[in-house]
């Protein structure tokens, strides 16, 4: 059982004013004496926790996985229209202009040009051209295209980048 006495508590109960560098007194069991906890110790713990959190958030760890770029037409009034997914073995990433992966969508449109500039307005024209160029039969869809490439996934399982096979010199190219 942990017992904590604040500065005000020590003044009220013991009629003692603690030194100004002491934040509070603490003891972990009834047999112990009170131990002083300074503001510096509290600040050091906060700094260490912040370093750990930032290290986790900025961790450069990422993996390269093979994936498929899958473009398909979904008929219907609610979710109708052209959709784009990046499919890996374990997870599907839906890519559109309404989420933070707008840059990934533009990158995909640059990798597979299909005769259209990679801008938001051209997606509805680009998607049928992609489906026609890389047509695929399966998944119970009539209008769809699928193409293999590679993607980079970070430690939080988020899609970071998409590219063709890397030849080891930083140059990315398509390998048939």
FENPELIN-V27798 format. One record per residue. N is the residue number from 0. RES is the residue in one letter. PSI is psi in degrees with one decimal (* if undefined). OMEGA is omega in radians with two decimals (999 if undefined). BURIAL is I if it has 9 or more other ideal C-beta (glycine too) atoms within 8 Angstrom, else O. Layout:
n=(N/N)
res=(RES/RES)
psi=(PSI/PSI)
omega=(OMEGA/OMEGA)
burial=(BURIAL/BURIAL)
//
This chain:
n=(0/1/2/3/4/5/6/7/8/9/10/11/12/13/14/15/16/17/18/19/20/21/22/23/24/25/26/27/28/29/30/31/32/33/34/35/36/37/38/39/40/41/42/43/44/45/46/47/48/49/50/51/52/53/54/55/56/57/58/59/60/61/62/63/64/65/66/67/68/69/70/71/72/73/74/75/76/77/78/79/80/81/82/83/84/85/86/87/88/89/90/91/92/93/94/95/96/97/98/99/100/101/102/103/104/105/106/107/108/109/110/111/112/113/114/115/116/117/118/119/120/121/122/123/124/125/126/127/128/129/130/131/132/133/134/135/136/137/138/139/140/141/142/143/144/145/146/147/148/149/150/151/152/153/154/155/156/157/158/159/160/161/162/163/164/165/166/167/168/169/170/171/172/173/174/175)
res=(X/X/X/X/X/X/X/X/X/X/X/X/X/X/X/X/X/X/X/X/X/X/X/X/X/X/X/X/X/X/X/X/X/X/X/X/X/X/X/X/X/X/X/X/X/X/X/X/X/X/X/X/X/X/X/X/X/X/X/X/X/X/X/X/X/X/X/X/X/X/X/X/X/X/X/X/X/X/X/X/X/X/X/X/X/X/X/X/X/X/X/X/X/X/X/X/X/X/X/X/X/X/X/X/X/X/X/X/X/X/X/X/X/X/X/X/X/X/X/X/X/X/X/X/X/X/X/X/X/X/X/X/X/X/X/X/X/X/X/X/X/X/X/X/X/X/X/X/X/X/X/X/X/X/X/X/X/X/X/X/X/X/X/X/X/X/X/X/X/X/X/X/X/X/X/X)
psi=(123.5/133.2/131.8/133.5/119.6/174.7/-43.3/-35.0/-41.9/-37.4/-39.7/-49.5/-41.7/-6.3/36.3/139.8/121.1/153.1/152.6/-17.1/-9.2/127.8/-45.8/172.4/144.3/147.3/143.7/-20.2/170.1/-24.9/-19.7/163.6/159.8/138.6/139.1/135.2/121.1/163.9/-31.7/-41.6/-42.4/-45.1/-40.6/-39.2/-40.8/-41.5/-43.0/-40.4/-41.4/-41.1/-42.9/-45.2/-42.5/-36.8/-41.8/-40.9/-32.8/11.3/124.3/4.0/127.2/157.5/152.5/127.3/149.0/147.7/175.2/138.1/119.0/117.3/131.2/159.3/128.7/110.6/148.8/166.2/-30.7/-52.5/28.6/153.5/-172.1/137.2/152.3/127.9/145.4/114.9/121.4/-177.6/-38.3/-16.8/149.5/134.6/116.2/131.8/128.7/-178.3/-0.6/-5.0/176.0/-8.2/26.3/-38.0/-36.4/-40.5/-43.4/-38.3/-40.7/-41.4/-29.2/-37.9/-37.5/80.5/-43.7/21.4/12.4/147.4/145.0/73.6/163.3/-41.0/-23.0/-1.5/-41.4/-23.0/-36.3/-40.8/-47.6/-32.9/-41.1/-44.7/-34.8/-41.3/-41.5/49.0/150.5/138.9/126.5/-177.5/18.7/36.4/145.6/-38.2/101.5/156.2/148.2/138.5/137.5/140.0/-159.2/150.1/159.8/125.9/131.2/-177.9/-16.0/14.1/37.8/146.4/122.7/-44.9/160.2/138.7/173.2/178.3/133.1/132.0/9.2/-9.6/17.3/-1.7/126.5/131.1/163.3/133.5/118.0/*)
omega=(-3.12/3.09/-3.14/3.04/3.12/3.12/-3.14/3.10/3.11/3.12/-3.10/-3.02/-3.04/-3.11/3.12/3.02/-3.13/3.07/-3.00/3.09/-3.13/3.14/3.13/3.08/-3.10/2.96/-3.02/3.10/-3.11/-3.09/-3.07/2.96/3.11/3.13/-3.14/3.05/-3.07/3.09/3.12/3.10/3.12/3.14/3.11/3.09/3.11/3.13/3.13/3.10/3.12/3.09/3.13/-3.14/3.12/3.10/3.14/-3.10/-3.10/-3.11/-3.06/-3.09/3.03/-3.14/3.06/-3.10/2.99/-3.11/3.05/2.95/-3.05/3.10/-3.13/3.10/3.13/3.11/3.12/-3.09/-3.08/-3.11/-3.10/3.10/-3.13/-3.14/3.10/3.10/2.92/-3.04/2.97/-3.11/-3.02/-3.02/3.04/3.10/3.07/-3.05/3.04/-3.09/-3.11/-3.11/-3.06/-3.11/3.11/3.12/3.12/3.13/3.11/3.09/3.11/3.13/3.07/3.13/3.14/-2.96/3.11/3.05/-3.13/3.08/-3.11/3.07/-3.05/-3.06/-3.08/-3.09/-3.13/3.06/-3.10/-3.06/3.10/3.11/3.08/-3.13/3.14/-3.10/-3.11/-3.03/-3.08/3.08/-3.13/-3.14/3.11/3.10/-3.13/-3.14/3.12/3.08/-3.12/-3.11/-3.13/3.04/-3.13/3.11/3.11/-3.12/-3.13/-3.05/3.09/3.11/3.09/3.11/-3.07/-3.04/3.08/-3.05/3.01/-3.10/3.12/-3.11/3.09/-3.13/3.12/3.14/-3.11/-3.11/3.09/3.14/-3.11/999)
burial=(O/O/O/O/I/O/I/O/O/I/I/O/O/O/O/O/O/I/O/O/O/I/O/I/I/I/I/O/O/O/O/O/O/I/O/O/I/I/O/O/I/I/O/O/O/O/O/O/O/O/O/O/O/O/O/O/O/O/O/O/O/I/O/O/I/O/I/I/I/I/I/I/I/I/O/O/O/O/O/O/O/I/I/I/I/I/O/I/O/O/O/O/I/O/I/I/O/O/O/O/I/I/O/I/I/I/I/I/I/O/I/I/O/I/O/I/O/I/O/O/O/I/I/I/O/I/I/I/I/I/I/O/I/I/O/I/O/O/O/O/O/O/O/I/I/I/I/O/I/I/I/I/I/I/O/O/O/O/I/O/O/I/I/I/I/I/O/O/O/O/O/O/O/O/O/O)
//
